Amino acid sequence: MELALYSLPFLWQGTLITLAVAALVAVFSLVLGVLLGTLACFGLSPFRWTIRIYCDLIRGIPAVVLIFMVYYGLPVLLSFPINNFLAAVVALTVFTTGQVTEIARGAIQSIHFGQAEAGKAIGLGFWSRMIYVIFPQAVRRFLPPWVNNLTDVVKGSALVSLVGIVDLMLAIQQVIGRVYEPMPLYIVGSILYFLINYGLSSASQRLEGHFAYIRE
Amino acid sequence: MTAATASNDPVVRIRGVGKSFGSNRVLNGVDLDITRGEVVTIIGPSGSGKTTLLRCVNALETYDEGSITLDGVEVCYRDANSRRHRKERELSAIRAETGMVFQMFFLFPHLTAAENVMLGLRKVRGKDKAEARAIAERWLTRVGLADKFDSYPAQLSGGQQQRVGIARAVAMEPKVLLLDEITSALDPELVGEVLAVVRQLADDGMTMIVVTHEMAFAREVSDLVVFMDGGRIIVEGRPDEVLQNPSHERLKTFLSRLDSTRTRERAS
């Protein structure tokens, strides 16, 4: 246990990398997912079909396959190497965007069509209707599944250790490799992962409270 | 949208409007003029096309044939001949000139009563917050909701919600107000308060197209009553002519059915 404590600064470095990967993936997939989710609801049918196919495909592929595809596969095609951090973030973003798109689409479609009509009737254009009428209502239905997805992103980020990024997972492995005490280190690692996700869930509960308005 | 029309030109001019949903022909050559300050009531059995016609006037539906103009401007198409659909931005500008009140209210549930009225004033009319708020308060007061500015829709009764819906529409100062069965979703005891607001608007000279099943109300406020069936206008005339002494067979049947439903409702 003493050894585990001794390794904490090193594990902390790993934790920061895990947080960085998760944060980048979360932000990119949020922006892309909301955009694609909106297009999936209101876009022209070629867009809708492309997005549909993308989401269905991604859902059927393990994240780790995507990471290897981008890290080992793409450089062969492009004939120049890709930095492992960049490859991991890109692959996980592609993976997560598929899920966020579906969450956003569901949230937007759950808003009664009359809301859009009422917006049209007072002369609001498409983006005004989205920003002032649809999104503020959809966000309440979007948040709970999205935060759930976010914790998956944090946990899923452990996969980046497979392409040599020293995140929390790989940091744990490296310490174990030096001190031959797996259990205490896995426990410390689990606690760190848990704390990140627990923080996310409680933050989201506060956020949901903020977006709760009286209705029905 | 120029067309500084003479005051006796119709605000809304409907000519030969036809529309089909697949093989179902919902509008079948409708002609109608609504002049400034006039209240036109459309009655008819469900499926007769009256709501669709109303929704065509502010381009919530498109029409396949014919022409609808608002103050001389073709509503759905860039010009009546080419049938090229208007761009979203042009449609928004036209819709801003028409007010619509919905059967199911469709208030924005995340906004207070005042904010519901303010949204269009701010984002479409470009008024600043204080001015929009002042206009919203004035209209909400006029519809009898002076104590409900900061209430959310869910805190209001159906009748109160619908009055917010009316305030939201008229605050934009539309050229024509479209009312789509606005009391049909209300409890009977709440109908009166909403109709009183509409009556007041009619007295103030608001141009309105009203789709309703309230025959007593139609008789009272309308300058013109239009009976539609099968996507056509069958009878049109002054309310006493059309409603008191219906000459047309289908209109007679429609009115008598309506009466018997009312009687049954009261009996139960």
Interface residues (C-beta under 8 A of the other chain):
Chain A: H112 G114 Q115 E117 A118 K120 A121 I122 G123 L124 G125 F126 S128 Y132 V133 P136 Q137 Y213 I214 R215 E216
Chain B: N58 L60 E88 R89 L91 S92 A93 R95 A96 E97 T98 G99 M100 F102 M104 F106 L107 F108 P109 H110 L119 G120 K123 V124 Y152 P153 A154 Q155 R168 A169 M172
